[in-house]
C-alpha cells in the first residue's frame, strides 16, 4: 500500500574540451606561430571551441581577428591586432601574470592549453611558478617550440622549467616539421 514513485537519475555529461592557444608572435617564432594560427582558423570553422591569445610581452585575445581573416592573412590579421606591441622584448613572466589576471577564466579543467613559443624572456624572470598555475588549472598542457632541446638550458631560456609542467613538448622549426610530429602533440593535448 505504498505511494508509487519513479526514480530519475541524472548523469553529468561533460562538454567537449576547449583549446586555448598561447602564441608568441615575436620574430623568432613567427614561422611556427603562423602555422598554428592557420590551424586555429580551421578549428574555428569545424567546431568553434578554440580561443587564441597572442603575445610578445603582454597577452592579447585575438580570436575575433583570426576568425575575420581569410586563410592567407591569418598571421597578418593577428599581428595587426590592437594592443599587440611587436617592437616589445619578449617577457614570458609578465605575459603569464597578465594572462592569469585578465584571461584566467579561459583556463579550466575542460581546457587544453597549447603554447607556441621559444620560452626566451630576454633577461626577465620567466616565472615558472605562474606557468605551473596555468598547468594546474588546465586539463592538459603542451608546448611547441622552435628551440632544439640542447638550447633549453641556456641563460634567458626558461624552457626546461616550463617543460616540467607540460604533458608534452614538441620541437619544430616550421609547419612541415610540426606535421611530422603531430601525433606527439595530439597525444599531449588529449
Helices and strands as residue ranges (DSSP letters): E 18-24, G 27-29, H 30-46, E 50-55, E 59-61, H 63-68, G 71-73, H 74-79, H 92-103, G 104-106, E 111-116, H 128-137, E 140-145, G 149-151, H 159-163, E 168-171, H 175-180, H 182-189
